[in-house]
Amino acid sequence: MNLDFTSVLPSLPFILKGIGVTLQIVCLAGILGFLLGVILSLCKISSIKVLNWLADAYTSIFRGTPLILQLMIIYFGSPQIFGYQIEPIVAAVAAFALNSAAYISEIIRAGILAVDKGQKEAAMALGVPYRPTMLNIILPQAMKNILPALMNEFITLTKESALVTTIGVMDVMRRAYQVGADQFKFFEPLLLAGIIYYIMVTVLTLLGKVIERRLRTSD
C-alpha cells in the first residue's frame, strides 16, 4: 500500500469548507424534523382515529423506504411535481427533515407515554386544558427522558448527510471525492473526510452528555 498525504493536504481547506454546508443541512433538517415529529407524536396519541392512522401511515412510509430513494424522488422528481428544479440543498433539507420526523415522532411518543399518567390526571382534575397540560407539564418531562435518543438521531442525521453528494451538494464528502478525482487517488481524501465526520460526531456526543448531565443536576 502506497499512501501519500502530501499531495492531498493542500486541498484540506477546500474539504473543510464542506463542514459549513453539512452543518447547515443537518441543523435545518434537525429543527424541522423535530417540529414535525412533535406534531406527529401528538397525532399518534390523539383520541381522533383519523389522525392516528395518518401519523402511523406517514411513519410507516418514511421508515420503510430508503432515505436515498426519498432524497432522489424529491430532487429528481421536482420538475415533474412542481414544474421546476428545486435547489439541491433545499431537496436535502426536505428529505432529511421528512425522514427524521418519522423516527423522532416515535421517540417523542414513547417519551410522552413514559410520563406518569397521574400527571395528566392531576392536571385534568385541576381544570387545566389539554394544550397547556401537554406544553407545560407532559412534554418538558418527556424531553428529559428522550434526550439521549434525540441526540442519537441527530448524530445519525449527521452521518447520513453524506448522501447529499449523490445530488451534487458540495458537502465534505463531495469535496473529498472531487479532490480524489482531480488527483486520481481516492483513499487519502476519503480517509480525511472520514476523520472529519468522526470528529463532528464525537463533538456532538460530548455535547449531548454535557446537556444530559446538566438536566440531571437540575432535577
C-alpha positions in Angstrom: 0.0 0.0 0.0 1.4 3.3 -1.1 -0.2 6.3 0.7 0.8 9.8 0.1 -1.0 12.6 2.0 1.5 15.3 1.0 -0.4 15.8 -2.3 -3.8 15.8 -0.6 -3.1 18.1 2.4 -3.0 21.3 0.3 -6.7 20.5 -0.6 -7.7 20.1 3.1 -9.0 23.7 3.4 -11.2 23.0 0.3 -12.6 19.9 2.0 -13.1 21.7 5.4 -15.3 24.3 3.7 -17.9 21.5 3.3 -18.4 21.4 7.1 -20.5 24.5 6.9 -22.7 23.0 4.2 -23.1 19.8 6.2 -23.9 21.6 9.4 -26.4 23.8 7.6 -28.3 20.9 6.2 -28.2 18.9 9.5 -29.3 21.8 11.7 -32.2 22.9 9.4 -33.3 19.3 8.8 -33.0 18.6 12.6 -35.1 21.5 13.6 -37.8 21.0 11.0 -37.8 17.2 11.7 -38.2 17.8 15.4 -41.1 20.2 15.0 -42.9 17.8 12.6 -42.0 14.9 14.9 -43.8 16.7 17.8 -46.9 17.2 15.7 -46.9 13.6 14.5 -46.4 12.2 18.0 -49.4 14.2 19.3 -51.4 12.8 16.4 -50.4 9.3 17.4 -51.6 9.7 20.9 -54.7 11.6 19.9 -58.2 10.2 20.5 -59.1 11.0 16.9 -58.6 7.8 14.9 -58.0 9.5 11.6 -55.0 11.4 13.0 -53.7 8.1 14.4 -54.0 6.5 11.0 -52.4 9.3 9.1 -49.4 9.7 11.5 -48.8 5.9 11.5 -49.0 5.8 7.7 -46.5 8.6 7.4 -44.1 6.9 9.8 -44.5 3.6 8.0 -43.7 5.1 4.6 -40.7 7.1 5.6 -39.2 4.4 7.8 -40.0 1.6 5.3 -38.2 3.2 2.3 -34.5 4.0 1.8 -33.5 7.6 2.7 -31.5 7.9 -0.6 -34.7 7.0 -2.5 -36.6 9.7 -0.7 -33.8 12.2 -1.5 -33.8 11.3 -5.2 -37.5 11.4 -5.6 -37.7 14.9 -4.1 -34.7 16.2 -6.1 -35.0 14.5 -9.4 -38.8 14.3 -9.3 -39.3 18.0 -8.5 -39.5 19.1 -12.2 -42.5 16.8 -12.7 -44.2 17.6 -9.4 -43.5 21.4 -9.2 -42.7 22.3 -12.7 -39.2 23.4 -11.9 -35.9 22.1 -10.4 -35.5 22.8 -6.8 -32.1 23.6 -5.3 -30.0 20.6 -4.1 -29.7 21.9 -0.6 -33.5 22.5 -0.4 -34.1 19.0 -1.5 -31.6 17.7 1.0 -33.1 19.6 3.9 -36.7 18.5 2.9 -35.7 14.8 2.5 -33.8 14.6 5.8 -36.4 16.6 7.7 -39.3 14.4 6.5 -37.4 11.2 7.2 -36.1 12.3 10.6 -39.6 13.4 11.7 -40.8 9.8 11.3 -38.2 8.5 13.8 -38.4 11.5 16.1 -42.2 11.1 16.3 -41.8 7.5 17.7 -39.1 8.7 20.2 -41.4 11.5 21.5 -44.5 9.3 21.6 -42.6 6.8 23.7 -41.4 9.6 26.0 -44.9 11.0 26.4 -46.3 7.6 27.3 -43.5 7.1 29.8 -44.6 10.1 31.8 -46.7 9.0 34.8 -50.4 9.1 33.9 -51.1 10.7 37.3 -49.5 13.9 36.0 -52.2 14.3 33.3 -55.0 13.2 35.6 -53.9 15.7 38.2 -53.9 18.5 35.6 -57.4 17.4 34.4 -58.7 17.4 38.0 -57.4 21.0 38.4 -59.2 22.0 35.3 -56.0 22.6 33.2 -56.9 22.5 29.5 -55.3 19.8 27.3 -52.9 22.1 25.4 -51.3 23.7 28.5 -51.1 20.3 30.1 -49.1 18.9 27.2 -46.9 22.0 26.7 -46.2 22.9 30.3 -46.3 19.5 32.1 -46.0 16.4 29.9 -43.7 17.5 27.1 -41.0 19.0 29.4 -40.8 15.8 31.4 -40.8 13.7 28.2 -37.9 15.7 26.7 -35.7 15.0 29.6 -36.3 11.3 29.3 -35.7 11.1 25.5 -32.8 13.5 25.2 -30.2 10.7 24.7 -32.4 9.1 21.9 -32.8 12.6 20.3 -29.0 13.1 20.3 -28.5 9.7 18.7 -31.0 10.6 16.0 -29.1 13.9 15.4 -25.8 12.0 15.2 -27.3 9.6 12.7 -28.6 12.5 10.7 -25.1 14.0 10.6 -23.6 10.8 9.2 -26.4 10.2 6.7 -26.0 13.8 5.4 -23.1 12.4 3.3 -25.8 11.0 0.9 -26.3 14.6 -0.4 -23.2 14.0 -2.5 -25.4 12.0 -4.9 -27.3 15.1 -5.9 -24.3 17.4 -6.2 -24.3 19.2 -2.9 -20.8 20.4 -2.1 -20.5 18.9 1.4 -17.5 17.3 3.0 -17.9 14.0 1.1 -18.5 15.6 -2.3 -15.4 17.8 -1.9 -13.3 14.9 -0.8 -14.5 12.9 -3.9 -13.6 15.8 -6.2 -10.1 16.1 -4.7 -9.7 12.3 -5.4 -10.9 12.7 -8.9 -8.5 15.5 -9.6 -5.5 13.6 -8.3 -6.6 10.1 -9.4 -6.3 8.9 -5.8 -9.3 8.5 -3.6 -8.2 6.7 -0.5 -6.4 9.7 1.2 -9.1 12.4 0.7 -11.9 10.0 1.6 -10.0 9.0 4.7 -9.7 12.7 5.6 -13.4 13.0 5.1 -14.0 10.1 7.5 -11.8 11.7 10.1 -13.8 15.0 9.8 -17.1 13.1 10.2 -15.7 11.2 13.2 -14.7 14.5 14.9 -18.1 16.1 14.3 -19.9 13.0 15.7 -17.6 12.9 18.7 -18.2 16.6 19.5 -22.0 16.0 19.2 -21.7 13.0 21.5 -19.8 15.0 24.2 -22.3 17.9 23.8 -25.2 15.5 24.4 -23.5 14.1 27.5 -22.9 17.6 28.9 -26.6 18.6 28.3 -27.8 15.4 29.9 -25.6 15.9 32.9 -26.9 19.4 33.4 -30.5 18.3 33.2 -29.9 15.6 35.8 -28.3 18.1 38.0 -31.2 20.5 37.7 -33.5 17.6 38.9 
